[in-house]
Amino acid sequence: MNELVLTLPDEEGLIQDWVDFEPAIRRQEAVTGRQAPIPTEIGPRGGRRLTARFAEWLMGLADGWVTDVPGLKRAEQLHKIGNGVAPHQAYEAYHRLMNVDKHEAHTEERNHG
């Protein structure tokens, strides 16, 4: 099945109104160091749908990490992005787990020493 995608003009010419999500979008831009991509595109039936590049950006992945992989269709890209791990959250979880062990060992030494 062929997939028809109607695209908008270049992102530089568009202004995105994030409404209530503006603070969260600006925080993510600061974390990633990249401007938020346009979040939606016109799908094959004329409605708006999420872009894979925006989902990739939300997860904190490098630009093109999934979306520039040759041969992956949009649905496959979104599936891989959605089943992936957000690197910043994984790092934070790992960091906290490593510190829990150190904290517990230090606490046990004080209690038994």
N, C-alpha and C positions, 0 to 999 in steps of 0.2 A: 504494500500500500504506500503510495507516495504521500508525503506530508507537505502541505502547503503552509508556509508561514509568511504572513505579511508583516513587514518590519516598519518601524518608525524611522524618522530621519535620524541622522547622527546624534549621539547622546549630547554632544556639546551644544546643540541647538535647542535642547529640551530643558524645561524647568520642572522639577519634581516637587510636588507639594506633599510632604510627609505627614501633615496634620498632627495627630496626637503622637506619632512615632518619631517625630523630629529629634527629641533628646536621645533616644536609643540609637537612631541612625548615626547621629553625630559622634556618639561614644564609640560605635563600631568603626567609624571612619578613623578615629584617633587610634584605636587599637591596631587596625590593619594598615594604616598609613595610606589608604586608598579611598578615593571618593566612591560612594555607593553607586553601583550601576543602576540603570533603569530597571525597576523591579518586574515590569510586565511587558508583554508583547501581544500583538493581535494574533490569535490562533486561527486555525483553518476554518472555523465556523464564524469568524468575525468577532468573537468575544475576547476579553482580556484573559491572559494566563500568565503564571509565574515564569520568569526566565531562569534557566539553569545557572546563568552567570551570577544572578542576584543570590540564589540559594548558595552557590559556591562561596560568594563573598560573605554571606551571613555566617557561614560555618567557620570563617577565618582561614579558608584555604587560599593558597597562592592563586593569583589570577591565571586561569587556564589549566589548573591542576587536573580538573576533570573535563571541563568544557572544551579544551583543545586536544583531547585524545581523539585521534582519527577513528572514524567509523561508529562512534557512539551517537545514537539518536537522543533527542531531548529527553524522552521518557527514561532511557537508560542512564543518562547523566543524572537526572533527578533521583533515580533509584539509588545510584551509587553515592550521591551526595547525602541523601537522607539516611542511608545506612552507615555512613561514615562516623568518624569521631571528630569532634571539634578540637583541633590541636591545643588551643589555649585552655580549654576546660580539662583536657587530659593532662596537660602539664601541671595545672593547679592541683588536680586530684592526686597525682603522683607525688608532687611536692609535699602536700599535706600528709599523705600516708607515710612518707619517709620521716617526716618530723614527728608523727605520732609515736613511732617506734623509739626515736631518740628521747622524746618526752617521757614515755612510759619507763624506759630504762633509767633515766635520771630520777624519776619519782620513786622507783623501787629501791634505788641505792640510798636515797635519803630516808626512806621508811625503814629499811633494814640495816642501815649502817650506823 
